[in-house]
Amino acid sequence: MPDIVSFGEPMVEFNAESVGGPRTGSLFSLGYGGDSSNFAVAASRLGGRSGYLTRVGADHFGALLQDLWHSEGVDATPVIVDEPRPTGIYFIVRNGAATEFVYRRTNSAASHLAPDDLPHGWIEQATILHVTGITQAISQTASDTVFAAIERARAAGTTITYDPNIRPRLWPLQTARAIARYTIPLCSVALPNLDEGRMLTGYEDPKAITQELLELGAPLVVLKMGSAGAIVASPDEYVSIPALHVRAKDPTGAGDTFDAGFAVATVEGRTPADAALFGAAAAAQVVKSLGAVDPIPQRHAADAFLAELQQAGA
């Protein structure tokens, strides 16, 4: 059985290889995305026993995703093939310094996830359940599945990590904010990035953001701040994780890899601060290349990068 389980909407990615996208005839590289799927793959590459649940269409893209999980060692036994509905896809288009995501996901198979899809014992036997705000946003039944999973995890004593992953394109900000603020106290660890922390609290200062989320009821807050590092805050401590300086090319999937690194290190018994540092080291490798999945490092590469940073006094 997997130690770290997640579920949500996977997608096949088409990533523009040059600035300008289709208007200038750019070629697109095939890749994979979807925050929960990125997390599952990253958890496996970083040394965890990862399991994943979703619905995929009975189409070419669904088959590609199932091949991906198999090749990455992700236990995708619970995945359901939804015959009448398509697998979601998206395009990454670049226009100068701006990156645009163009989605084709309406009525996707994954948006029809429902609480009855959760396999018996899957959450209860795991160490960590990872849930995200995007899964809550894609449909009412998917959101219901998140809350059903949280309820089962809490009853079993399974640690719950939650990345609000707020996407205003998917639902109104007020709705996203209300749902995320309701969800955070139900979970063990909140993993927002800085922009999401600002949206959730109305504060600009990282310390004020973490304090507000702790007062809301989060037992532990890990605030991801990209090139500015991270903060790990609980009622008893406030730890700053240093910035890890790399030449960033594409931030896609970095937050998901951070979450996965944090989860893997937590399962291994590391402190929250050490787990966050490992997550940051893994995420720093992702931003150096294009795409959400291809740049995710293997465990030995993440360990080596972290060792180099520690030797240099980062």
C-alpha positions in Angstrom: 0.0 0.0 0.0 1.2 3.5 -0.7 2.3 5.8 2.2 1.4 9.0 0.4 -1.9 9.2 -1.5 -3.5 12.0 -3.6 -6.3 12.5 -6.1 -7.6 15.1 -8.5 -7.5 16.1 -12.1 -4.5 15.0 -14.3 -4.0 16.6 -17.7 -1.8 16.2 -20.7 0.3 19.3 -21.4 1.4 20.9 -24.6 4.2 23.3 -23.8 5.3 25.9 -26.4 9.0 25.6 -27.3 9.3 29.2 -28.4 7.9 32.6 -27.6 4.7 33.5 -29.5 2.9 30.2 -29.4 0.6 29.0 -32.2 0.3 32.5 -33.7 3.9 32.2 -34.8 3.9 28.5 -35.6 5.6 27.3 -32.4 6.1 23.6 -31.8 4.8 22.2 -28.6 6.4 19.6 -26.4 4.2 16.9 -25.0 4.2 16.7 -21.2 1.9 16.1 -18.2 0.3 18.3 -15.6 -2.4 18.6 -13.1 -1.3 19.6 -9.5 -2.3 16.3 -7.9 -0.7 14.1 -10.6 2.4 16.2 -10.5 2.5 15.7 -6.7 2.1 11.9 -7.1 4.9 11.6 -9.6 7.2 13.9 -7.6 6.5 11.9 -4.4 7.5 8.7 -6.2 10.7 10.2 -7.8 11.7 11.6 -4.4 11.6 8.2 -2.8 8.1 7.9 -1.4 5.5 5.1 -2.0 2.9 7.1 -3.9 -0.7 6.3 -4.8 -3.1 8.2 -7.1 -6.8 8.2 -7.8 -8.6 9.9 -10.6 -10.9 9.4 -13.6 -9.5 9.5 -17.1 -11.2 9.3 -20.4 -11.1 6.2 -22.6 -8.9 8.1 -25.0 -5.3 8.5 -26.1 -4.6 11.1 -23.5 -5.9 9.0 -20.7 -3.8 6.1 -21.9 -0.7 8.4 -21.9 -1.3 9.3 -18.3 -1.8 5.7 -17.2 1.5 4.9 -18.9 3.1 7.8 -17.1 2.0 6.6 -13.6 3.1 3.1 -14.4 6.5 4.1 -15.6 7.0 6.4 -12.5 6.1 3.7 -10.0 2.9 5.4 -8.9 0.3 3.0 -7.6 -2.7 4.0 -9.9 -4.7 0.9 -9.2 -7.7 3.0 -8.1 -7.9 5.0 -11.4 -11.2 4.8 -13.1 -11.7 4.9 -16.9 -14.7 7.0 -17.6 -15.9 5.9 -21.0 -18.1 8.9 -22.2 -15.9 11.7 -20.9 -12.6 13.2 -22.1 -9.2 13.5 -20.4 -8.3 17.2 -19.8 -5.5 18.9 -21.7 -3.9 22.3 -21.6 -1.4 24.4 -23.6 1.3 26.6 -22.2 1.8 29.6 -24.5 4.6 32.2 -24.1 4.4 35.8 -25.2 7.5 37.7 -24.2 8.0 37.3 -20.5 4.3 36.3 -20.0 3.2 32.7 -19.7 -0.5 31.9 -20.6 -2.3 28.6 -19.8 -5.0 27.6 -22.2 -7.2 24.8 -20.9 -9.5 22.3 -22.5 -11.0 20.6 -19.4 -14.8 21.3 -19.4 -16.7 18.2 -18.3 -13.4 16.2 -18.0 -13.6 12.7 -16.7 -11.8 13.8 -13.5 -14.4 16.5 -12.8 -16.8 13.6 -12.2 -14.8 12.2 -9.2 -17.3 11.3 -6.5 -16.9 10.2 -2.8 -17.9 6.6 -3.8 -14.7 6.5 -6.0 -12.5 6.5 -2.9 -11.3 2.9 -2.4 -11.8 1.2 1.0 -8.8 1.3 3.2 -6.7 3.4 0.8 -6.7 6.6 2.9 -6.8 4.8 6.3 -3.6 2.8 5.6 -1.7 5.8 4.2 0.6 8.0 6.3 -0.3 11.2 4.3 -3.3 12.3 2.3 -2.6 15.2 0.0 -5.6 17.3 -1.2 -5.8 20.5 -3.2 -8.0 23.5 -3.9 -8.0 22.7 -7.6 -9.7 19.4 -6.9 -12.3 21.4 -4.9 -12.8 23.8 -7.7 -13.3 21.6 -10.7 -16.8 20.4 -9.7 -19.2 20.0 -6.7 -18.7 16.2 -6.7 -14.9 16.5 -6.7 -15.2 19.0 -3.8 -17.4 16.6 -2.0 -14.8 13.9 -2.5 -12.1 16.1 -0.9 -14.2 16.5 2.2 -15.1 12.8 2.3 -11.4 12.0 2.1 -10.5 14.5 4.8 -13.2 13.0 7.1 -11.9 9.5 6.6 -8.3 10.6 7.1 -9.1 12.4 10.3 -10.9 9.4 11.7 -7.9 7.2 10.9 -5.3 9.6 12.2 -3.8 10.0 8.7 -1.8 13.3 8.3 -3.6 15.7 5.8 -1.6 18.2 3.7 -3.5 20.8 1.9 -2.4 23.1 -0.9 -5.1 25.7 -1.6 -3.8 26.2 -5.1 -6.2 29.1 -5.7 -7.0 29.6 -9.4 -9.5 32.5 -10.0 -10.1 31.2 -13.5 -11.7 28.1 -12.0 -14.0 29.8 -9.5 -14.7 33.2 -8.0 -12.0 34.4 -5.6 -14.6 34.9 -2.8 -15.7 31.2 -3.2 -12.2 29.9 -3.3 -11.3 31.9 -0.2 -14.3 30.7 1.7 -13.7 27.1 0.9 -10.0 27.2 1.6 -10.5 28.9 4.9 -13.1 26.3 5.9 -10.7 23.5 4.8 -7.5 24.6 6.4 -8.5 23.9 10.0 -9.5 20.4 9.0 -6.0 19.5 7.8 -2.7 18.9 9.5 -0.6 21.1 7.2 -1.5 24.1 5.1 0.8 24.7 2.1 -0.1 28.0 0.4 2.2 30.1 -1.6 2.7 33.8 -0.8 0.1 35.0 -3.3 -2.4 32.6 -2.0 -1.6 33.5 1.6 -2.3 37.1 0.7 -5.6 36.2 -1.0 -6.6 34.1 2.0 -5.8 36.6 4.7 -5.7 40.0 3.2 -2.3 40.6 4.7 0.9 41.3 2.8 3.5 40.4 5.4 4.5 36.7 5.5 4.5 36.6 9.3 1.1 38.2 9.5 -0.2 35.7 6.9 1.1 32.7 8.9 -0.2 34.0 12.1 -3.7 34.6 10.6 -3.8 31.0 9.3 -2.7 29.6 12.6 -5.4 31.6 14.4 -7.8 30.2 11.8 -7.0 26.7 13.1 -4.1 25.4 11.0 -1.8 23.3 13.2 1.1 23.9 10.9 1.6 26.4 8.0 4.3 26.1 5.4 4.3 29.3 3.3 6.1 28.9 0.0 7.7 32.1 -1.2 9.6 31.0 -4.3 12.9 32.8 -4.7 12.5 34.3 -1.2 12.5 30.9 0.5 9.7 29.6 2.8 8.4 29.9 6.3 7.4 27.1 8.6 5.1 28.3 11.4 3.3 26.5 14.2 1.9 27.8 17.5 5.4 27.0 19.0 7.9 28.0 16.3 8.5 30.3 13.4 11.4 29.1 11.1 12.6 30.8 7.9 13.8 28.5 5.2 16.5 30.2 3.1 16.2 31.1 -0.5 17.8 28.6 -2.9 19.1 30.6 -5.8 18.9 29.0 -9.3 18.3 30.3 -12.8 14.6 30.0 -13.2 13.1 29.2 -16.6 9.6 27.9 -15.8 7.8 27.7 -12.5 5.2 25.2 -13.6 4.9 22.4 -11.1 7.4 23.7 -8.6 4.9 24.1 -5.8 3.6 20.6 -6.4 7.1 19.2 -6.1 7.7 21.2 -2.9 4.6 19.7 -1.5 5.8 16.2 -2.5 9.2 16.7 -1.0 7.7 17.9 2.2 5.4 14.8 2.3 8.2 12.4 1.6 10.5 13.9 4.2 7.7 14.0 6.8 7.0 10.2 6.2 10.8 9.7 6.8 10.5 11.4 10.2 12.2 14.8 9.5 11.1 17.9 11.3 8.8 20.3 9.5 11.7 22.7 8.9 13.9 20.0 7.5 11.0 18.6 5.4 10.4 22.1 4.0 14.1 22.5 3.1 14.1 19.2 1.3 10.9 20.3 -0.6 12.5 23.6 -1.5 15.6 21.9 -2.9 13.5 19.6 -5.0 11.3 22.5 -6.3 14.4 24.5 -7.1 15.4 21.8 -9.6 12.0 22.0 -11.4 12.1 25.7 -12.2 15.3 25.3 -14.2 13.6 23.6 -17.2 10.3 23.6 -19.1 7.3 21.6 -18.0 5.7 20.3 -14.9 6.9 16.7 -14.8 10.0 16.2 -16.8 12.2 18.5 -14.6 11.1 16.8 -11.3 14.4 15.4 -9.8 15.1 11.9 -8.8 15.9 11.4 -5.1 19.6 11.2 -5.5 19.6 14.5 -7.5 17.6 16.3 -4.8 19.9 15.0 -2.1 23.0 16.0 -4.0 21.7 19.5 -4.6 20.7 19.9 -1.0 24.1 18.7 0.2 25.9 21.2 -2.1 23.8 24.0 -0.7 24.5 23.0 2.9 28.2 22.8 2.2 28.1 26.2 0.7 26.3 27.5 3.8 22.9 28.2 2.0 
